[in-house]
Amino acid sequence: MSMPESETATRRRRRPRGSISADEIVRGAYEIAREVSLDQLSMSTLSERLGVGVTSIYWYFRKKEDLLHAMTEVAAANLAERMPQFARSVPWPTMLHDYFTAYRRIHQEDEVLSDLLLARVSTYSRQTTTQVFLPVEAIVEHLTDAGFSPELALQIFNTISTYTRGAIVYKRILGLNAAAILDERRHRMADWTVMPLLEGLVAAGHSLTGTTDDDFEFALSCLISGFEQILARNASA
């Protein structure tokens, strides 16, 4: 019995066994995840995209979780490469502002990277965990040199980091729920006669979601200003 022509063509397009590398597989997985999502990424879809049998994928990654580990390592390396590096002479308020502004921007530009590093921390390997916390060590050291205690320096980092990561994830959730019209929907559905101040702000173009660049800049500046006051108060004590 002859094989259907389409199936024959598909098999002919397959690459020879052993002709693909782990790096190629991870790159292909990233491409698919950007088109659909990490949840919809499957080994069978990946093998079709790469033109290899699914057993070639399993040769390197025995299960999807192993593939996610490898993708997370790449994401952490990409983030580290794109983040700004600071000289010890840079004032600590400038360092914090520029670090977390860049962190937010990179996560917004690469949603797959963001999902891997913020939503799937269980996929962190020892290498990824080390790479993620190396900048924390550097920032805590920078703040300690500026006069903060190590304990307070870590609290400062954690405070801004928690706000920044929360802002990133919240905006991502709004995007997944088609929140581009969220403010407009709220404006239509709410009884604004009992909220005249908010009605005026929304009518003037202000967002109720709190996820704009201006919102982030305001919150970050307020946090840093508060830490400056703490340092000044401790110095005069």
C-alpha positions as CSV (number, residue, x, y, z in Angstrom):
1,M,0.0,0.0,0.0
2,S,1.5,3.3,-1.0
3,M,1.9,6.1,1.5
4,P,-0.2,9.3,0.9
5,E,1.9,12.0,-0.9
6,S,1.5,14.6,1.9
7,E,2.7,12.2,4.5
8,T,5.6,11.2,2.3
9,A,6.6,14.8,1.9
10,T,6.4,15.4,5.6
11,R,8.7,12.5,6.3
12,R,11.1,13.7,3.6
13,R,11.3,17.1,5.2
14,R,12.4,15.6,8.5
15,R,16.0,16.2,9.5
16,P,18.3,13.3,10.1
17,R,18.5,11.9,13.6
18,G,21.2,13.7,15.6
19,S,21.2,16.8,13.3
20,I,19.6,19.1,16.0
21,S,21.1,20.5,19.1
22,A,19.7,21.4,22.5
23,D,20.2,25.1,21.8
24,E,18.2,24.8,18.6
25,I,15.4,23.1,20.5
26,V,15.3,25.8,23.1
27,R,15.2,28.5,20.4
28,G,12.4,26.8,18.7
29,A,10.5,26.5,21.9
30,Y,10.9,30.2,22.5
31,E,9.5,31.0,19.0
32,I,6.4,28.9,19.7
33,A,5.9,30.3,23.2
34,R,6.0,33.8,21.7
35,E,3.3,32.8,19.2
36,V,1.0,31.0,21.6
37,S,2.0,30.6,25.3
38,L,4.2,28.4,27.5
39,D,1.1,26.4,28.5
40,Q,0.3,25.6,24.9
41,L,3.9,24.7,24.1
42,S,4.1,20.9,23.5
43,M,6.8,18.5,22.4
44,S,4.8,17.4,19.4
45,T,4.3,21.0,18.2
46,L,8.0,21.7,18.8
47,S,9.1,18.7,16.8
48,E,6.9,19.7,13.9
49,R,8.3,23.2,13.9
50,L,11.9,21.9,13.9
51,G,11.3,19.2,11.4
52,V,12.5,16.3,13.6
53,G,10.9,13.3,15.2
54,V,9.6,13.9,18.7
55,T,12.1,11.3,20.0
56,S,14.8,13.8,19.0
57,I,13.4,16.3,21.4
58,Y,13.1,13.7,24.2
59,W,16.7,12.7,23.6
60,Y,17.7,16.1,25.2
61,F,14.6,16.8,27.3
62,R,12.9,13.9,28.8
63,K,9.8,15.9,29.8
64,K,8.4,19.4,29.2
65,E,9.6,20.5,32.7
66,D,13.2,19.8,31.7
67,L,12.7,22.0,28.6
68,L,11.2,24.8,30.8
69,H,14.3,24.6,33.0
70,A,16.5,25.1,30.0
71,M,14.4,28.0,28.7
72,T,14.5,29.6,32.1
73,E,18.3,29.5,32.2
74,V,18.3,31.3,28.8
75,A,15.8,33.8,30.0
76,A,17.9,34.6,33.1
77,A,21.0,34.9,31.0
78,N,19.2,37.3,28.5
79,L,17.9,39.4,31.4
80,A,21.4,39.7,33.0
81,E,22.9,40.6,29.6
82,R,20.3,43.4,29.0
83,M,20.3,44.9,32.5
84,P,22.5,48.0,33.1
85,Q,25.8,47.7,35.0
86,F,26.6,50.3,37.5
87,A,29.9,51.7,38.7
88,R,30.4,52.1,42.4
89,S,30.5,55.8,41.9
90,V,26.9,56.0,40.7
91,P,24.7,57.5,43.4
92,W,22.5,54.8,45.0
93,P,19.1,56.6,44.2
94,T,20.1,56.7,40.5
95,M,21.2,53.1,40.6
96,L,17.9,51.9,42.1
97,H,15.9,54.1,39.7
98,D,17.7,52.9,36.5
99,Y,17.9,49.3,37.6
100,F,14.2,48.8,38.3
101,T,13.1,50.9,35.3
102,A,15.2,48.7,33.0
103,Y,13.9,45.6,34.8
104,R,10.3,46.5,34.1
105,R,11.0,47.6,30.5
106,I,12.7,44.3,29.7
107,H,9.9,42.2,31.2
108,Q,7.3,44.2,29.3
109,E,9.2,43.7,26.0
110,D,9.6,39.9,26.4
111,E,6.5,38.3,27.8
112,V,8.0,34.8,27.6
113,L,11.0,35.8,29.6
114,S,8.7,37.4,32.1
115,D,6.5,34.3,32.4
116,L,9.5,32.1,32.9
117,L,11.2,34.3,35.5
118,L,8.2,35.6,37.4
119,A,5.4,33.0,37.1
120,R,7.4,29.8,37.0
121,V,10.1,30.1,39.7
122,S,9.8,26.4,40.3
123,T,11.7,25.9,37.1
124,Y,14.8,27.7,38.5
125,S,17.9,25.5,38.4
126,R,20.9,26.1,40.7
127,Q,22.5,28.1,37.8
128,T,19.5,30.2,37.3
129,T,19.0,30.9,41.0
130,T,22.6,32.0,41.3
131,Q,22.3,34.3,38.2
132,V,19.1,35.8,39.6
133,F,20.5,36.7,43.0
134,L,23.9,38.0,41.9
135,P,22.5,41.5,41.1
136,V,20.8,41.4,44.5
137,E,24.1,40.9,46.2
138,A,25.6,43.8,44.1
139,I,22.7,46.2,45.0
140,V,22.8,45.3,48.7
141,E,26.6,45.9,48.7
142,H,26.0,49.3,46.9
143,L,23.5,50.3,49.5
144,T,25.6,49.2,52.4
145,D,28.5,51.3,51.0
146,A,26.1,54.3,51.0
147,G,25.5,53.9,54.7
148,F,22.5,51.5,55.1
149,S,22.9,48.4,57.2
150,P,22.9,45.1,55.3
151,E,19.5,44.3,56.8
152,L,17.9,47.6,55.7
153,A,19.6,47.4,52.3
154,L,17.9,44.0,51.7
155,Q,14.6,45.4,52.8
156,I,15.0,48.3,50.4
157,F,15.7,46.0,47.5
158,N,12.8,43.7,48.4
159,T,10.4,46.6,48.8
160,I,11.1,48.0,45.3
161,S,11.4,44.5,43.8
162,T,8.1,43.4,45.1
163,Y,6.3,46.5,43.8
164,T,8.0,46.3,40.4
165,R,7.3,42.6,39.9
166,G,3.7,43.1,41.1
167,A,3.3,45.9,38.6
168,I,4.6,43.8,35.8
169,V,2.4,40.8,36.6
170,Y,-0.7,42.9,37.1
171,K,-0.3,44.7,33.8
172,R,0.3,41.3,32.1
173,I,-3.0,40.0,33.7
174,L,-4.9,43.0,32.4
175,G,-3.5,42.5,29.0
176,L,-4.5,38.8,29.0
177,N,-8.0,40.0,29.9
178,A,-8.2,42.5,27.1
179,A,-7.8,45.4,29.5
180,A,-7.0,47.9,26.7
181,I,-10.6,48.9,27.1
182,L,-10.9,48.3,30.8
183,D,-11.0,51.9,31.8
184,E,-13.6,52.6,29.2
185,R,-15.7,49.6,30.4
186,R,-15.5,50.8,34.0
187,H,-16.5,54.3,32.8
188,R,-19.6,52.9,31.1
189,M,-20.6,50.5,33.9
190,A,-20.1,52.5,37.0
191,D,-22.5,55.0,38.6
192,W,-20.2,58.0,38.5
193,T,-22.8,60.3,40.0
194,V,-21.6,59.1,43.4
195,M,-17.9,59.4,42.5
196,P,-17.5,62.9,40.9
197,L,-13.7,63.1,41.6
198,L,-13.0,59.9,39.8
199,E,-15.4,60.8,37.0
200,G,-13.5,64.0,36.4
201,L,-10.1,62.2,36.4
202,V,-11.2,59.5,34.0
203,A,-12.8,62.1,31.7
204,A,-9.4,63.9,31.7
205,G,-7.7,60.7,30.5
206,H,-6.3,59.4,33.7
207,S,-6.0,55.6,34.1
208,L,-7.6,53.7,36.9
209,T,-5.4,50.7,36.5
210,G,-2.3,52.3,37.9
211,T,0.0,50.6,35.3
212,T,1.1,53.4,33.1
213,D,4.8,54.5,32.8
214,D,3.9,57.7,34.8
215,D,2.3,55.6,37.6
216,F,5.5,53.5,37.9
217,E,7.8,56.5,37.8
218,F,5.8,58.2,40.5
219,A,5.7,55.2,42.8
220,L,9.4,54.4,42.3
221,S,10.4,58.0,43.0
222,C,8.3,58.1,46.2
223,L,9.9,54.9,47.4
224,I,13.4,56.1,46.8
225,S,12.6,59.5,48.4
226,G,11.4,57.6,51.5
227,F,14.6,55.6,51.7
228,E,16.7,58.8,51.4
229,Q,14.8,60.2,54.4
230,I,15.5,57.0,56.4
231,L,19.2,57.3,55.6
232,A,19.3,61.0,56.6
233,R,17.4,60.2,59.8
234,N,19.8,57.4,60.7
235,A,22.8,59.5,60.0
236,S,21.6,62.2,62.4
237,A,20.6,59.8,65.2
